[in-house]
Amino acid sequence: MIRQNIIFILILLLSANLFGQHSKPDTLIAIFCKEQIKLDGQLNEACWSDAPAITNFTQREQTEGEPATEKTRIAVVYNTHEIYFGIWCFDSEPDKISAQQMARDFRWSSDDNVELMISTFNDNRNGYLFVTNPNGALADVWVGDEGHNWNKDWNGVWDVKVERNEQGWFAEMVIPFSTLKFKRDSVQVWGINFERNIRRKKEQLMWQGWSRLYDVEKISQGGKLTGINNIKQGTKIEIKPYVLGGFQFSDEKPKNTGKIGGEINFDITPTLKLNFTVNTDFAQVESDRKQINLTRFSLFYPEKRQFFLEGKNYYDMNVDKVQLFYSRRIGIDQNREVPIIGGMRLFGKLNKTNIGIMSIQTNAKDSIPSTNYSVIKVNQDIFKQSRIGAIITQKYSKNHYNRVYGTSFIYSTSKFFGRKNFIGGGSIAVSETKNFGETENLNRNNLSYDVFIAYPNDEIEYVLGYTTVESGFNPEMGFARRKNFQMLYTELQFNPRFKNLSFFRNLIFKPIDLNYYINEETKETESVFYEWRPFGFVSKSGEFFEFNIQHIFDKPGEDFELIDSVYIPAGSYWDNRFEIQFSTFRGRKIAADASVNVGEFYTGHRQEYEFYTHFNFNKHLNIGVDWQRNYIQLPQKSFTTDELGGRIDYAFNPKLQTSLFAQWNNEDENVLVNYRINWIPKIGSYFYFVINQEISTDSGIKLERTTILGKLIWRFAL
């Protein structure tokens, strides 16, 4: 009898863990609407009165599991080609609603907002995140593997209008079915979840799955959207031509520039897209933020070109810190643009198989031959949240080719010990390189692999892994910051919460964060990074603080140039450093981030200071300024490095915005200025006006180059 009672109690506890994060109703029913919806945020059509609505929101923050302090109501209606979301965000203090931004793809982490996570495949893995705020700003994200893959640069065709009054703020959102990928079934069932943030209260509300273990993109913890029947995806062919024209002024004779090209998109199936591009252009892309490299390894620069950002999740695969596909290898060579003739992409999902195929041809430029870059990646969903995948990349020119073959396995579950998150897996890749006309074998020691386990949860986070990158591993279409190493890495962090500590949301203690590198050939210790955090916190008002103690070992095998003919001798170096980081809540009118890192640095000492400040004047105007300074004292020379940056963003409305970005550092001695106007005349079409200037400060101030460009991209849906 006692044994039966124990089993019964365990079943109850397990059931509470598994099902305790849902409230009824956990299904939202959409209704068909025959009348025309006027997108104005007023929600006064009869369909909105008839549609069933959900109001059962629960706190995730500040008090997990408690009822919401403000009422939220959401309903869904649709017609044959579009789906509409009606959102009522009631607020007892509407004058205290916080919304600082209005631009497209705004940073929503500091504004009041509503987030909609939709899994049209209903596969508990992938989906679309749509976000709006009380200013009617739009942001969207393609989400893969429940947030492990996150593509904020995906831009869908959709719109929203917002109304604010004495009762709160209210949004009306429309998403054409052509924007979404879904199965060709007459009856649709989608995974869905909603999140509302009330920033002045630091209150975060979820419809379902409100545990702090899960974010809104953890769609397996969401509810269901039903009632959608006999819909049509609509657009099968999308044509997006562009025309570009401008001038460049320098010491030489002014040059005119003009260019035409574009893309054609075909929906092969409702879930699979074929894209062709011709004369691909990236003139509207903002300049890279230049960095001063004070290490002996390569610097990483993120991709900013929209063409490569769209659907990038279908092509990415990593062996820990090694990216097997790095799209900046295409069309860029040592910061120089290499013209792209054209190419094709095929990406999407067929049942449980994710497919990404790309082939791009670049033109010859100077000594760089015309080159083809291709990648094929396939991911297969297995079990409930896991996957297995394979990738092939190839760089091919008239005198050389390089290929990489890789495979990976990821096991993921949110039911570990009841309702905890657990991830484990590994990957392996091999490279193949050949110079035509040469007999040298370039394919020795050409392997890379890793294995890992991770326990990413609210109060305890842990990761343990092992990586090897052999000296001959050569991913020419990828990115490897360093080679010829074996690395053991582990990290353990505790984030406890105490109800009697009213100021703190949670404390942070990290006893170990270790990266231990061994030279793969000699088996000698080459680098060690060990950090521990005796104290840190996140406050209930949104502030963040951490104090870190770092122990760093490095053993360069040969002298390396640190900066401007200053060399670090080969040898073994142990450095002890101390670091403090602090940031304030970004939703305030004035917010700041600061960090200080001081201690030993090879043969001398280094003091590193970073400061970022943000001025949120109103919903139209936002200004940011940053400064990084290093004081370095070495026996052979003492010097200072400075990196300065500033940004002014002004949004006239969510579809018309302008920005000014400027940067300078005392290594390049150049001021780079980028001014841009971005206008969306209709959803899916864009006009850019861009001015780029380069100003030398090496000996006085001299304007080196000015480029003025206009570019129009127009979307035709057939």
C-alpha positions in Angstrom: 0.0 0.0 0.0 2.8 2.4 0.9 4.6 1.5 -2.3 1.4 2.2 -4.3 1.0 5.6 -2.6 4.6 6.6 -3.4 4.1 5.7 -7.0 0.8 7.7 -7.1 2.5 10.7 -5.6 5.4 10.5 -8.1 2.8 10.3 -10.9 1.1 13.4 -9.6 4.4 15.3 -9.3 5.4 14.3 -12.8 2.0 15.3 -14.1 2.3 18.7 -12.4 5.7 19.2 -14.1 4.4 18.2 -17.5 1.0 19.8 -17.6 1.2 22.6 -15.0 2.2 25.3 -17.5 -1.1 25.3 -19.5 -4.4 26.9 -18.7 -7.7 26.6 -20.5 -8.6 27.4 -23.1 -5.3 26.3 -24.7 -6.8 26.3 -28.2 -7.7 29.5 -30.1 -10.4 29.2 -32.8 -10.1 31.4 -35.9 -13.3 32.3 -37.8 -13.8 33.1 -41.5 -14.6 36.8 -42.1 -16.5 37.8 -45.2 -16.4 41.5 -44.6 -13.4 43.7 -45.5 -11.2 44.4 -42.5 -9.9 48.0 -42.4 -6.4 48.0 -40.9 -6.6 50.8 -38.4 -6.2 49.3 -34.9 -9.8 50.2 -34.0 -11.1 46.6 -34.1 -14.7 47.8 -34.8 -15.7 45.3 -37.5 -18.4 42.8 -36.6 -16.0 39.9 -37.1 -14.0 41.0 -34.1 -17.2 40.8 -31.9 -18.0 37.3 -33.2 -14.6 35.8 -33.0 -13.8 33.7 -29.9 -11.0 35.4 -27.9 -8.5 34.3 -25.3 -7.8 36.3 -22.1 -6.1 33.7 -19.9 -2.6 35.2 -19.6 -0.2 34.3 -16.8 2.9 35.9 -15.4 6.3 34.5 -16.3 7.9 37.6 -14.7 8.0 39.1 -12.1 6.0 36.4 -10.2 5.9 33.1 -12.1 2.5 31.5 -12.2 0.5 34.5 -10.9 -2.4 36.1 -12.8 -1.7 39.1 -15.1 -2.1 42.5 -13.6 -3.4 44.0 -16.8 -6.0 42.4 -19.2 -5.0 41.1 -22.6 -7.4 39.9 -25.2 -6.5 38.3 -28.6 -8.8 37.0 -31.4 -8.1 35.7 -34.9 -10.1 36.0 -38.1 -9.2 35.2 -41.7 -10.3 35.1 -45.3 -9.0 33.0 -48.2 -5.7 34.8 -48.6 -5.0 36.6 -45.3 -5.1 36.0 -41.5 -5.8 38.9 -39.1 -4.9 39.1 -35.4 -6.9 41.5 -33.1 -5.0 42.4 -30.0 -6.4 44.4 -27.0 -3.7 45.5 -24.5 -5.7 47.1 -21.8 -3.7 49.3 -19.4 -4.9 50.9 -16.1 -2.2 53.6 -16.5 -2.0 54.3 -20.3 0.1 57.4 -19.8 2.9 55.2 -18.5 3.0 52.9 -21.5 6.7 52.6 -22.6 7.4 52.6 -26.4 10.7 54.3 -27.5 11.0 52.9 -31.1 9.1 53.0 -34.3 11.5 51.7 -37.0 11.2 48.5 -39.0 13.0 45.6 -37.2 13.1 47.5 -34.0 14.8 46.3 -30.8 11.8 45.2 -28.8 13.5 44.1 -25.6 12.9 47.5 -23.9 9.5 48.5 -25.2 6.0 47.4 -24.2 5.1 44.8 -26.9 3.2 41.8 -28.0 4.9 38.8 -29.6 3.1 36.2 -31.7 4.9 32.9 -32.2 3.3 30.8 -35.0 4.4 27.3 -36.0 2.5 26.7 -39.3 4.1 23.2 -39.6 2.8 22.3 -36.2 6.0 20.4 -35.7 7.0 21.8 -32.2 10.2 23.1 -33.7 10.1 25.9 -36.3 8.0 28.9 -36.9 7.6 32.7 -37.3 7.8 35.4 -34.6 5.9 38.6 -35.2 6.4 41.6 -32.8 4.7 45.0 -32.5 4.7 47.8 -29.9 2.3 50.7 -29.1 3.9 52.8 -31.9 3.0 50.2 -34.5 6.6 49.2 -35.2 7.2 45.9 -36.9 9.8 43.2 -36.3 9.9 39.6 -37.4 12.1 36.5 -36.9 12.3 33.1 -38.5 12.8 30.7 -35.6 14.2 27.2 -35.9 14.6 24.4 -33.3 12.5 26.3 -30.8 14.9 29.3 -30.6 18.3 27.5 -31.1 18.3 29.0 -34.6 17.2 32.6 -34.7 17.1 34.7 -37.9 16.1 38.2 -37.1 17.0 39.3 -40.6 14.1 37.4 -42.2 11.6 39.9 -43.5 8.1 38.8 -44.2 5.3 40.7 -46.0 2.8 41.8 -43.3 1.5 44.9 -41.7 0.1 46.3 -38.4 -1.8 49.4 -37.2 -2.1 50.5 -33.6 -4.6 52.7 -31.8 -3.9 54.2 -28.4 -6.5 55.7 -26.0 -7.4 56.0 -22.3 -8.0 52.2 -22.1 -4.6 51.1 -23.4 -3.2 50.2 -26.8 -4.8 48.0 -29.5 -3.3 46.4 -32.6 -4.7 45.0 -35.8 -2.2 42.8 -37.7 -2.6 41.2 -41.1 -0.3 38.4 -42.5 -0.9 37.2 -46.1 -0.8 33.4 -46.3 1.8 33.9 -49.1 4.3 35.1 -46.3 4.0 31.8 -44.5 5.0 28.2 -45.4 2.4 25.5 -44.4 1.2 22.1 -45.5 -1.3 21.9 -48.4 -4.2 20.6 -46.2 -7.8 21.7 -46.3 -7.9 21.8 -42.5 -5.0 23.6 -40.8 -3.8 23.2 -37.2 -1.0 25.5 -36.2 1.1 25.8 -33.0 0.8 29.2 -31.5 1.7 31.2 -28.4 1.6 34.9 -27.3 3.7 37.0 -25.0 3.0 40.5 -23.7 5.6 42.7 -22.0 4.7 45.6 -19.7 8.0 47.3 -19.2 7.3 49.7 -16.4 6.3 46.7 -14.2 8.9 44.4 -15.7 6.0 42.1 -16.2 6.1 39.4 -18.8 2.9 37.5 -19.6 2.4 34.3 -21.5 -0.7 32.6 -22.8 0.7 29.1 -22.4 4.1 27.7 -21.2 4.8 30.5 -18.7 7.7 28.7 -16.9 10.9 30.6 -16.8 12.5 27.6 -18.4 10.8 28.5 -21.7 10.7 31.5 -24.0 7.8 32.2 -26.3 9.7 30.5 -29.2 9.6 27.2 -27.3 6.5 26.4 -29.4 6.2 22.9 -28.0 4.9 24.6 -24.8 2.3 26.7 -26.7 -1.3 26.2 -27.6 -3.0 25.5 -30.9 -4.8 27.6 -33.5 -7.7 25.9 -35.3 -10.6 26.8 -37.4 -8.5 27.7 -40.5 -10.0 25.8 -43.5 -9.6 25.9 -47.3 -7.1 28.7 -47.5 -4.8 29.6 -50.4 -1.2 30.6 -50.2 -1.8 33.0 -53.1 1.4 34.2 -54.6 3.3 31.5 -56.6 5.8 33.8 -58.3 7.5 36.9 -56.9 9.6 39.2 -59.1 11.9 41.8 -57.4 13.9 43.9 -59.9 16.1 46.7 -58.7 17.6 49.8 -60.4 20.6 51.6 -58.9 22.3 54.9 -59.8 24.8 57.2 -58.2 28.1 59.0 -58.1 31.5 58.7 -56.5 33.7 61.7 -55.8 37.4 61.4 -54.8 40.7 62.9 -55.8 40.2 61.4 -59.2 37.5 62.4 -61.8 34.0 61.8 -60.5 32.5 58.5 -61.5 29.0 57.6 -62.4 27.6 54.2 -61.5 24.5 52.4 -62.6 23.2 48.9 -62.2 20.1 46.8 -62.7 19.4 43.3 -61.6 17.0 41.4 -59.3 15.5 38.2 -58.0 12.7 35.8 -59.0 11.1 33.6 -56.4 9.0 30.5 -57.2 6.9 28.7 -54.6 7.6 25.1 -55.7 5.3 23.9 -52.9 3.7 25.8 -50.1 6.8 24.9 -48.0 9.6 25.1 -50.6 11.0 28.2 -52.3 13.2 28.5 -55.4 15.1 31.7 -55.9 17.2 33.1 -58.8 19.3 36.2 -58.6 21.1 38.1 -61.3 23.7 40.9 -60.9 23.2 40.7 -57.1 23.9 44.1 -55.4 24.4 45.2 -51.8 24.9 48.9 -52.1 22.4 49.7 -49.4 24.2 47.6 -46.7 25.7 49.5 -43.8 29.5 49.5 -43.4 31.1 46.9 -41.1 32.1 48.1 -37.6 35.9 48.2 -37.8 37.7 46.5 -35.0 41.3 46.7 -33.7 42.7 43.2 -33.3 44.7 42.8 -30.2 44.9 39.0 -30.5 46.9 36.6 -32.7 43.7 35.2 -34.2 41.3 36.2 -36.9 38.4 38.6 -36.3 34.8 37.7 -37.1 32.5 40.0 -38.9 28.8 39.3 -39.1 26.9 39.0 -42.3 24.8 42.1 -43.1 23.7 41.4 -46.7 19.9 40.7 -46.8 20.2 38.2 -49.7 22.4 35.9 -47.6 20.5 36.5 -44.3 17.2 35.3 -45.7 16.9 31.6 -45.0 20.4 31.4 -43.5 19.3 28.8 -41.0 18.9 26.3 -43.8 22.6 26.5 -44.6 24.3 26.9 -41.2 26.2 24.1 -39.6 29.0 24.4 -37.0 31.6 22.2 -35.4 31.5 24.1 -32.1 33.4 27.4 -32.9 34.1 26.5 -36.6 31.4 27.6 -39.1 31.3 25.2 -42.0 29.5 27.8 -44.1 30.2 31.5 -43.8 28.4 33.5 -46.4 30.9 36.5 -46.2 33.3 34.3 -48.2 31.1 35.0 -51.2 31.4 38.3 -52.9 33.9 39.7 -50.4 37.7 39.3 -50.5 39.8 41.1 -47.9 37.1 43.8 -47.4 36.9 44.3 -51.2 33.7 43.7 -53.1 33.8 41.0 -55.7 30.9 41.2 -58.3 28.3 38.5 -58.2 27.1 37.4 -61.6 24.1 35.4 -60.2 23.0 32.3 -58.7 20.2 30.1 -57.3 18.8 29.0 -53.9 16.3 26.3 -53.0 15.3 26.2 -49.3 12.3 25.1 -47.2 10.8 22.0 -45.7 9.3 18.8 -47.0 7.5 16.9 -44.3 10.3 16.4 -41.7 13.2 17.3 -43.9 14.7 20.8 -44.0 16.6 21.5 -47.3 19.0 24.3 -48.2 20.8 24.4 -51.6 22.7 27.4 -52.9 25.0 28.0 -55.9 26.6 31.4 -56.6 29.0 32.5 -59.3 31.3 35.5 -58.8 33.0 37.4 -61.6 36.8 37.7 -62.0 38.4 40.8 -60.4 42.1 41.7 -60.6 43.9 38.5 -59.6 40.8 36.7 -58.3 39.4 34.3 -60.8 35.7 33.7 -61.5 34.6 31.3 -58.7 31.6 29.1 -58.0 30.4 28.8 -54.4 27.9 26.0 -53.6 26.4 24.5 -50.5 23.9 21.7 -49.9 22.5 21.1 -46.4 19.8 18.6 -45.3 18.4 18.4 -41.8 16.0 15.6 -40.8 13.7 16.0 -37.8 13.8 12.9 -35.5 12.1 12.1 -32.2 10.1 15.0 -30.8 12.7 17.8 -30.8 15.9 16.3 -32.2 17.6 16.3 -35.6 20.3 14.8 -37.7 21.9 16.7 -40.6 24.6 16.7 -43.3 26.3 19.4 -45.3 28.6 19.7 -48.4 30.3 23.0 -49.4 32.4 23.6 -52.5 34.5 26.5 -53.7 35.6 25.9 -57.3 37.6 28.0 -59.7 39.8 27.3 -62.9 42.9 26.3 -60.9 41.6 25.2 -57.4 38.8 23.6 -55.5 37.9 23.1 -51.8 35.2 20.9 -50.4 34.0 20.2 -46.9 31.7 17.3 -45.9 30.0 17.4 -42.5 27.4 15.7 -40.4 25.8 16.5 -37.1 23.4 15.0 -34.5 21.5 17.0 -31.9 19.3 15.4 -29.2 17.0 17.9 -27.5 14.2 17.6 -25.0 12.3 19.8 -22.7 11.1 16.9 -20.6 14.4 16.1 -18.8 13.6 15.4 -15.1 10.0 16.3 -15.8 10.2 19.7 -17.5 13.9 20.6 -17.7 15.8 21.4 -20.9 18.6 19.1 -22.1 20.7 19.1 -25.3 23.4 16.8 -26.4 25.1 15.9 -29.6 28.1 16.1 -31.8 29.4 16.8 -35.3 32.2 15.9 -37.6 33.6 17.4 -40.8 36.4 16.7 -43.2 38.0 19.0 -45.8 39.3 18.3 -49.3 41.6 20.7 -51.2 43.2 20.5 -54.6 45.3 22.8 -56.7 45.1 21.8 -60.4 48.4 21.0 -61.9 50.1 20.3 -58.6 50.8 16.9 -57.0 51.1 18.1 -53.3 48.8 16.3 -51.0 46.8 19.0 -49.1 44.5 16.6 -47.3 46.5 15.4 -44.3 45.2 16.0 -40.8 42.0 17.5 -42.3 39.4 16.5 -39.7 37.3 18.5 -37.3 34.8 17.1 -34.7 33.1 17.9 -31.4 30.7 16.4 -28.8 28.8 18.2 -26.1 26.0 18.2 -23.5 24.1 21.2 -22.2 21.6 21.8 -19.4 20.2 25.3 -20.3 17.7 26.1 -17.6 16.6 29.1 -15.5 18.4 28.5 -12.2 21.2 26.2 -13.3 23.0 26.3 -16.6 25.7 23.8 -17.5 27.6 22.9 -20.6 30.5 20.4 -21.2 32.1 19.7 -24.5 35.2 18.6 -26.5 36.4 19.9 -29.9 39.2 19.0 -32.2 40.3 21.0 -35.3 43.3 19.4 -37.0 46.0 21.5 -38.6 45.1 20.6 -42.2 41.3 21.2 -41.8 40.6 23.9 -44.4 37.0 25.2 -44.7 37.5 27.8 -47.4 33.7 28.6 -47.4 33.6 28.6 -43.6 35.3 30.5 -40.7 37.8 29.0 -38.2 39.3 31.6 -35.8 42.1 29.1 -35.0 43.2 25.6 -36.1 45.4 22.8 -34.9 43.9 22.4 -31.4 42.0 20.2 -29.1 39.7 22.0 -26.7 37.9 21.0 -23.5 35.2 23.5 -22.5 32.8 23.6 -19.6 30.7 26.2 -17.8 28.5 26.1 -14.8 26.3 29.0 -13.6 23.7 29.4 -10.9 20.9 32.0 -11.1 19.1 31.7 -7.8 16.0 33.7 -6.9 15.1 34.7 -3.3 11.7 36.1 -2.5 13.0 38.0 0.5 15.5 40.0 -1.6 13.2 42.5 -3.0 15.7 44.4 -5.1 17.1 41.4 -7.0 15.3 39.4 -9.7 18.0 36.9 -9.5 21.6 36.5 -8.4 24.4 35.1 -10.6 27.2 32.9 -9.4 29.6 31.2 -11.9 32.2 28.9 -10.3 33.7 27.8 -13.6 33.9 28.9 -17.2 36.8 27.1 -18.8 38.3 26.8 -22.3 41.4 24.6 -22.3 43.3 24.4 -25.6 45.9 21.8 -26.5 48.1 21.9 -29.6 46.7 19.0 -31.7 50.1 18.0 -33.0 52.5 18.5 -30.0 49.8 17.8 -27.4 51.2 20.7 -25.3 48.9 23.2 -23.5 48.6 26.2 -25.8 45.8 28.4 -24.3 43.7 28.5 -21.2 40.8 30.8 -20.4 39.3 30.4 -16.9 36.8 32.8 -15.5 34.8 32.6 -12.3 32.1 35.0 -11.1 31.8 35.4 -7.4 28.9 37.7 -7.7 26.4 39.1 -10.2 22.8 40.1 -10.4 19.8 41.1 -12.5 17.6 43.6 -10.6 13.8 43.7 -10.8 14.1 47.1 -12.4 16.2 45.7 -15.2 19.8 46.5 -14.2 22.6 44.0 -14.7 25.9 43.6 -12.8 28.7 41.1 -12.8 32.2 40.8 -11.3 34.6 38.3 -12.9 38.0 37.0 -12.1 39.9 35.7 -15.1 43.0 33.5 -15.4 44.4 33.4 -18.9 47.3 31.4 -20.3 48.7 31.7 -23.8 51.7 30.1 -25.5 52.4 31.6 -28.9 54.9 29.4 -30.8 56.4 32.3 -32.6 56.6 36.1 -32.3 53.4 37.8 -33.5 52.6 41.4 -34.4 50.2 42.9 -31.9 49.8 46.4 -33.6 52.0 48.7 -35.7 55.3 46.8 -35.5 54.8 46.0 -31.8 55.6 42.3 -31.4 54.8 39.8 -28.6 57.7 37.3 -28.2 57.1 33.6 -28.4 56.8 32.1 -24.9 54.4 31.1 -22.1 52.3 33.8 -20.4 50.0 33.6 -17.4 47.7 36.7 -17.0 45.4 37.4 -14.1 42.6 39.9 -14.8 39.6 41.5 -13.1 36.4 42.5 -14.8 33.3 44.5 -13.9 30.3 44.8 -16.2 27.2 46.9 -15.6 24.2 47.9 -17.6 21.0 49.8 -17.0 17.5 49.0 -18.3 17.3 50.0 -22.0 13.7 51.2 -21.8 14.7 54.4 -19.9 15.2 57.8 -21.6 18.9 57.5 -20.9 20.5 54.1 -20.6 24.1 53.0 -20.4 26.4 49.9 -20.5 29.9 49.9 -19.1 32.7 47.4 -18.5 36.2 47.6 -17.1 38.8 44.8 -17.5 42.3 45.3 -15.9 45.3 43.1 -15.3 48.4 41.5 -16.9 48.8 41.2 -20.6 51.7 39.1 -22.0 54.9 41.0 -21.1 53.1 43.9 -19.5 49.7 45.2 -18.4 46.4 46.2 -20.0 43.4 48.3 -18.9 40.3 48.0 -21.1 37.3 50.3 -20.8 34.1 50.1 -22.8 31.2 52.5 -22.5 27.9 52.6 -24.4 25.1 55.2 -23.9 21.7 55.3 -25.4 19.4 58.4 -25.5 15.8 57.5 -26.2 14.3 61.0 -26.8 10.9 59.8 -28.1 9.4 57.2 -30.4 11.0 59.0 -33.4 14.5 59.8 -32.3 17.1 57.5 -30.7 20.9 58.2 -30.4 23.6 55.9 -29.4 27.3 56.6 -28.6 30.1 54.0 -27.8 33.7 54.2 -26.9 36.3 51.5 -26.3 39.8 52.3 -25.0 42.8 50.2 -24.2 45.8 51.3 -22.3 48.6 48.9 -22.9 52.0 49.0 -21.2 54.7 46.7 -22.6 58.5 46.8 -22.1 59.1 47.7 -25.7 56.3 50.3 -26.0 53.3 51.7 -24.3 50.3 52.8 -26.4 46.6 53.5 -26.4 43.9 52.3 -28.8 40.6 54.0 -29.2 37.4 53.0 -31.1 34.5 55.4 -31.3 31.1 55.0 -32.8 27.8 56.9 -32.9 24.4 56.3 -34.4 21.3 58.6 -34.9 18.1 56.9 -35.9 15.0 58.9 -36.8 11.7 57.2 -37.7 9.1 59.4 -39.3 6.7 56.4 -39.2 7.2 52.6 -39.3 7.7 52.7 -43.1 10.0 55.7 -43.4 13.2 56.0 -41.4 16.6 57.6 -41.6 19.9 56.8 -39.9 23.4 58.2 -39.5 26.2 55.9 -38.5 29.8 57.1 -37.9 32.9 55.3 -36.7 36.6 56.0 -36.1 39.6 54.2 -34.6 43.2 55.4 -34.1 44.7 52.4 -36.0 43.1 53.1 -39.4 42.9 56.9 -38.7 39.7 57.1 -40.9 36.2 58.4 -40.1 33.6 56.3 -41.9 30.2 57.9 -42.2 27.1 56.1 -43.5 23.8 58.0 -44.0 20.8 56.1 -45.2 17.1 56.7 -45.9 14.9 53.6 -46.0 11.4 54.0 -47.4 8.8 51.2 -47.7 6.4 52.5 -50.4 4.4 49.3 -50.1 5.0 46.1 -48.1 7.8 44.2 -49.8 9.2 47.1 -51.9 12.0 49.4 -50.7 13.7 52.6 -51.7 17.2 53.5 -50.3 19.1 56.7 -50.5 22.7 56.2 -49.3 25.6 58.5 -48.7 29.0 57.0 -47.7 32.0 59.1 -46.8 35.5 58.3 -45.9 37.5 61.1 -44.1 41.2 60.7 -43.3 42.5 62.0 -39.9 46.1 60.7 -40.4 47.5 64.2 -40.9 44.8 66.7 -40.5 41.2 66.2 -41.8 40.8 65.3 -45.4 37.7 64.1 -47.3 39.0 61.0 -49.2 35.8 59.7 -50.9 32.1 60.4 -51.1 29.6 58.0 -52.6 25.9 58.9 -53.3 23.5 56.2 -54.3 19.8 55.6 -54.9 18.3 52.2 -55.1 14.7 51.1 -55.8 13.6 47.5 -55.2 10.0 46.8 -56.4 8.0 43.7 -55.6 5.6 42.2 -58.2 3.4 39.2 -57.0 2.0 37.0 -59.7 
